[in-house]
């Protein structure tokens, strides 16, 4: 899926390479999702952020973080340690 978002300052393009899963979903359609994304043609990263749907049905992204595969593995290890404590 390739989507282009534009604003007055810059054009931002992203391509969803893989939908990994939703952590939360709200009645209004907002969801915190983990996706494997490519931003502006760069190498894809794992992306964790809030996504919402505007009145026209367009998807909008909130603030989030991008993680390499190695960073995602480290996060997995950290969360595993937290869950075992």
Secondary structure, 3 states (H helix, E strand, C coil): CEEEEECCCCEEEEEEEEEEEEEEECCCCCEEEEEEEEECCCCCEEEEEEEEECCCCCEEEEEEEEECHHHHHHHHHHHHHHHHC
